[in-house]
């Protein structure tokens, strides 16, 4: 009896060992996160689109009445990228579908707190628009430090967590072609479901000057420092093999904002600004960094509810 059990265990043990060896030799489709250098093409793309969502102020921080409540809507342009700028995949050799949405829209609520502090909460819900589904939550605290006559100077801190989903690596127009063909050279089998995580913290100082002769039009200038912590998760199938590439990249950046704000009425305020953050990238076959910064327009309308 014992001999029979021993003979049975021997082939089972051989099968188990063989299976373990085969598993160790088989290619893995789920990769550990690759941490990118800040100037690699994929990292540049992650920093570029995360910077679009920076929750910076459109104006100098200002005092609000205690427990007042404002509802606001912010809109920012997303510049169109040319083919060279979109060639970021596989170390800068594959063109990705990055020209999805032309604008970024974010609603927010701002509450006046004690000591002249204001709290702003913003949320972009997971509603698919232009082929992308955002899910972003941002928070900011601001306070004026100096207010005298037409001059205002203040500080602001902000942070964001969340992600954006879309078919960036295997878009629908590519999957219309057979895998391996000229229109689909990387073998996309169906549209991808990729996810870009966009996290950051930042702080900025801002100043403004109210021009009474121009009906209270108030030019402003802001300067910020930001830490971007980004990830990109590929969820695609290429030539029948699942691709679960996971990329990480982080960087410190600074940003500048300038524009004007205007108090339309006692309850309504409007702002228009130009935003700039310098970014750098090394695109193959080049070996030196080149500047490819984000410059976009932003506008905001707020309405005092209480």
C-alpha positions as MATLAB code, in Angstrom:
seq = 'XXXXXXXXXXXXXXXXXXXXXXXXXXXXXXXXXXXXXXXXXXXXXXXXXXXXXXXXXXXXXXXXXXXXXXXXXXXXXXXXXXXXXXXXXXXXXXXXXXXXXXXXXXXXXXXXXXXXXXXXXXXXXXXXXXXXXXXXXXXXXXXXXXXXXXXXXXXXXXXXXXXXXXXXXXXXXXXXXXXXXXXXXXXXXXXXXXXXXXXXXXXXXXXXXXXXXXXXXXXXXXXXXXXXXXXXXXXXXXXXXXXXXXXXXXXXXXXXXXXXXXXXXXXXXXXXXXXXXXXXXXXXXXXXXXXXXXXXXXXXXXXXXX';
ca = [
       0.000    0.000    0.000;
       2.734    2.426    0.972;
       4.644    1.464   -2.127;
       1.610    2.269   -4.307;
       1.218    5.683   -2.670;
       4.907    6.387   -3.178;
       4.646    5.450   -6.856;
       1.624    7.779   -7.186;
       3.362   10.688   -5.466;
       6.407   10.405   -7.696;
       4.677   11.290  -10.989;
       2.560   13.940   -9.256;
       5.730   15.531   -7.900;
       7.279   15.442  -11.377;
       4.218   17.115  -12.879;
       4.257   19.845  -10.206;
       7.959   20.534  -10.755;
       7.495   20.659  -14.522;
       4.580   23.084  -14.173;
       6.619   25.351  -11.901;
       9.521   25.380  -14.354;
       7.207   26.173  -17.281;
       5.581   28.991  -15.300;
       8.962   30.495  -14.530;
       9.955   30.409  -18.209;
       6.658   31.727  -19.605;
       6.553   35.454  -20.480;
       4.701   37.515  -17.886;
       2.017   39.904  -19.082;
       1.716   41.716  -15.735;
       4.833   43.816  -15.196;
       6.121   45.517  -12.111;
       6.055   49.296  -12.258;
       8.808   50.880  -14.366;
      10.006   54.133  -12.830;
      10.790   56.609  -15.597;
      13.349   59.380  -15.612;
      11.709   62.801  -15.623;
      12.744   63.623  -19.218;
      11.587   60.404  -20.917;
       8.779   60.838  -23.499;
       6.207   58.840  -21.509;
       6.996   60.832  -18.358;
       6.698   64.111  -20.256;
       3.218   63.132  -21.467;
       2.092   62.238  -17.939;
       3.439   65.525  -16.540;
       1.918   67.533  -19.396;
      -1.650   66.353  -18.897;
      -1.409   66.362  -15.113;
      -0.279   70.012  -15.298;
      -3.457   70.811  -17.242;
      -5.395   69.964  -14.074;
      -3.268   71.937  -11.578;
      -5.682   73.581   -9.137;
      -3.914   76.925   -9.140;
      -5.725   80.187   -8.555;
      -7.073   82.485  -11.233;
      -6.294   85.562   -9.217;
      -4.621   86.493   -5.960;
      -6.051   84.858   -2.798;
      -8.783   87.098   -1.391;
     -10.766   87.317    1.826;
     -14.344   86.084    1.820;
     -17.120   86.569    4.330;
     -17.235   83.953    7.069;
     -19.232   80.876    5.970;
     -20.013   82.389    2.592;
     -20.448   79.827   -0.192;
     -19.483   80.227   -3.850;
     -20.142   77.864   -6.742;
     -17.652   78.096   -9.581;
     -16.918   76.569  -12.958;
     -13.388   76.513  -14.359;
     -12.496   75.847  -17.985;
      -9.010   75.324  -19.401;
      -7.840   74.684  -22.942;
      -5.890   71.499  -23.759;
      -3.462   72.297  -26.596;
      -3.497   70.047  -29.662;
      -0.347   67.917  -29.896;
       1.367   67.184  -33.215;
       2.548   63.712  -34.217;
       6.042   64.196  -32.801;
       4.650   65.208  -29.423;
       2.286   62.217  -29.401;
       5.098   59.771  -30.202;
       5.800   58.809  -26.612;
       5.113   55.055  -26.366;
       7.911   52.505  -26.081;
      10.472   55.133  -25.168;
       9.358   57.595  -27.829;
       8.830   55.336  -30.852;
       5.048   54.693  -30.847;
       2.420   57.339  -31.516;
      -0.385   57.383  -28.946;
      -3.889   58.847  -29.163;
      -3.457   61.827  -26.828;
      -5.627   64.411  -28.592;
      -8.835   63.415  -26.867;
     -10.495   66.387  -25.172;
      -9.917   70.001  -26.311;
     -10.893   71.483  -22.946;
     -10.840   70.631  -19.253;
     -13.909   71.569  -17.203;
     -13.995   71.514  -13.400;
     -16.822   72.586  -11.050;
     -15.985   73.674   -7.523;
     -17.378   74.983   -4.243;
     -15.556   77.607   -2.106;
     -16.366   78.296    1.551;
     -15.155   81.232    3.626;
     -13.543   80.055    6.885;
     -12.255   81.873    9.970;
      -9.037   83.923    9.844;
      -9.678   84.910    6.212;
      -9.013   81.361    5.020;
     -10.993   79.975    2.084;
     -11.500   76.282    1.316;
     -12.158   75.142   -2.268;
     -13.319   71.647   -3.193;
     -13.489   70.499   -6.816;
     -14.681   67.230   -8.308;
     -14.755   66.019  -11.901;
     -17.176   63.056  -11.935;
     -16.648   59.856  -13.973;
     -18.709   60.877  -16.978;
     -17.279   59.851  -20.356;
     -16.761   62.813  -22.679;
     -14.661   62.805  -25.877;
     -13.650   59.205  -25.188;
     -12.141   59.868  -21.747;
     -13.581   59.285  -18.282;
     -12.112   61.481  -15.526;
     -12.427   60.893  -11.803;
     -10.537   63.731  -10.117;
     -10.855   65.334   -6.687;
      -8.941   68.509   -5.799;
      -8.759   70.668   -2.686;
      -7.211   74.075   -2.014;
      -6.717   76.455    0.904;
      -5.888   80.120    0.391;
      -5.485   83.247    2.471;
      -4.590   86.879    1.772;
      -1.518   88.002    3.703;
      -1.465   91.675    2.753;
      -4.421   93.818    1.688;
      -3.995   97.561    1.411;
      -5.707   99.855   -1.050;
      -5.726   98.277   -4.523;
      -2.972   95.762   -3.633;
      -3.510   92.186   -2.483;
      -0.886   89.519   -1.735;
      -1.633   85.977   -0.555;
      -0.737   82.290   -0.478;
      -2.510   79.168   -1.711;
      -1.919   75.418   -1.313;
      -3.618   72.693   -3.336;
      -3.618   68.954   -4.015;
      -5.314   66.410   -6.258;
      -5.948   62.662   -6.388;
      -7.684   60.663   -9.092;
      -7.302   59.301  -12.572;
      -8.420   59.564  -16.189;
      -9.377   56.511  -18.274;
      -9.381   56.163  -22.051;
      -8.164   54.176  -25.063;
      -4.825   55.969  -25.394;
      -2.597   53.073  -26.527;
      -5.086   51.150  -28.703;
      -7.731   53.609  -29.918;
     -10.824   52.641  -31.854;
      -9.596   53.974  -35.214;
      -6.511   51.712  -35.020;
      -8.456   48.562  -34.167;
     -10.441   48.943  -37.391;
      -7.359   47.555  -39.154;
      -6.102   43.949  -38.864;
      -3.359   43.377  -36.257;
       0.068   43.727  -37.831;
      -1.166   45.732  -40.811;
       0.129   49.183  -41.731;
      -2.806   50.777  -39.926;
      -2.316   48.624  -36.835;
       1.420   47.783  -36.702;
       1.471   47.054  -32.955;
      -1.260   44.429  -33.192;
      -4.029   45.952  -31.095;
      -6.812   43.411  -30.525;
      -9.682   45.671  -29.493;
      -9.648   49.083  -27.865;
      -7.574   49.515  -24.722;
      -8.839   50.600  -21.306;
      -5.841   52.575  -20.049;
      -5.670   54.631  -16.868;
      -3.563   57.685  -16.041;
      -3.242   58.498  -12.332;
      -2.819   62.249  -11.768;
      -1.703   63.176   -8.244;
       0.019   66.330   -7.082;
       0.560   68.800   -4.273;
       1.486   72.432   -4.786;
       1.727   75.898   -3.312;
       1.733   79.334   -4.864;
       1.928   83.001   -4.022;
      -0.181   85.555   -5.828;
      -0.561   89.293   -6.083;
      -3.117   91.547   -7.736;
      -3.797   95.247   -8.291;
      -7.320   96.634   -8.671;
      -7.600   99.382  -11.290;
     -10.533  101.544  -10.233;
     -10.351  103.630  -13.419;
     -11.097  100.456  -15.384;
     -14.265   99.613  -13.440;
     -12.339   97.552  -10.905;
     -10.565   95.307  -13.412;
      -7.879   93.470  -11.421;
      -4.712   92.140  -13.102;
      -2.970   89.347  -11.183;
       0.247   87.322  -11.165;
       0.869   83.938   -9.500;
       3.993   81.807   -8.994;
       3.709   78.180   -7.900;
       5.808   75.109   -7.062;
       4.361   71.650   -7.696;
       5.230   68.027   -7.029;
       3.675   65.687   -9.619;
       3.303   61.986   -8.797;
       1.951   60.178  -11.858;
       1.299   56.645  -13.074;
       0.102   55.093  -16.318;
      -1.534   51.667  -16.483;
      -1.831   49.998  -19.884;
      -4.793   47.636  -20.242;
      -4.611   46.318  -23.798;
      -4.236   43.146  -25.830;
      -1.668   43.058  -28.638;
      -1.349   40.084  -30.997;
      -3.467   38.144  -28.518;
      -1.169   38.835  -25.547;
      -2.448   41.022  -22.664;
      -0.312   44.109  -22.015;
      -0.337   45.324  -18.409;
       2.553   47.750  -18.542;
       2.741   49.989  -15.461;
       4.763   53.223  -15.611;
       5.582   55.655  -12.795;
       7.167   59.104  -12.900;
       7.456   62.058  -10.526;
       8.960   65.527  -10.790;
       9.066   68.988   -9.241;
       7.886   71.818  -11.483;
       7.070   75.497  -11.164;
       4.236   77.405  -12.781;
       3.291   80.964  -13.670;
      -0.135   82.446  -14.092;
      -1.231   85.883  -15.210;
      -4.502   87.441  -16.220;
      -7.353   89.602  -14.994;
     -10.388   89.167  -12.783;
     -13.512   91.281  -12.702;
     -16.378   91.585  -10.228;
     -19.345   91.639  -12.601;
     -21.899   92.081   -9.829;
     -22.152   91.652   -6.086;
     -22.501   87.896   -6.559;
     -20.728   87.120   -9.860;
     -16.968   87.197  -10.489;
     -15.121   86.328  -13.714;
     -11.440   85.566  -14.328;
      -9.345   84.975  -17.437;
      -5.741   83.863  -17.345;
      -2.734   82.465  -19.177;
      -0.988   79.521  -17.492;
       2.579   78.327  -18.090;
       4.653   75.489  -16.658;
       8.047   74.559  -18.181;
       8.567   70.899  -19.120;
      11.492   69.167  -20.805;
      11.820   65.956  -22.811;
      14.453   63.941  -24.684;
      12.977   62.482  -27.860;
      14.909   59.781  -29.737;
      17.143   59.823  -31.684;
      18.118   63.074  -29.930;
      20.127   62.809  -26.723;
      19.670   66.342  -25.391;
      16.691   67.765  -23.538;
      14.360   70.085  -25.390;
      11.758   72.412  -23.962;
       8.151   71.401  -24.564;
       6.165   73.334  -21.997;
       2.469   73.638  -21.282;
       0.855   76.960  -22.145;
      -2.908   77.201  -21.971;
      -5.756   79.616  -21.325;
      -8.021   79.289  -18.316;
     -11.226   81.015  -17.350;
     -13.462   80.842  -14.324;
     -16.898   82.110  -13.341;
     -18.027   82.041   -9.707;
     -21.433   82.793   -8.234;
     -21.961   83.559   -4.555;
     -24.769   81.423   -3.161;
     -24.645   82.511    0.514;
];
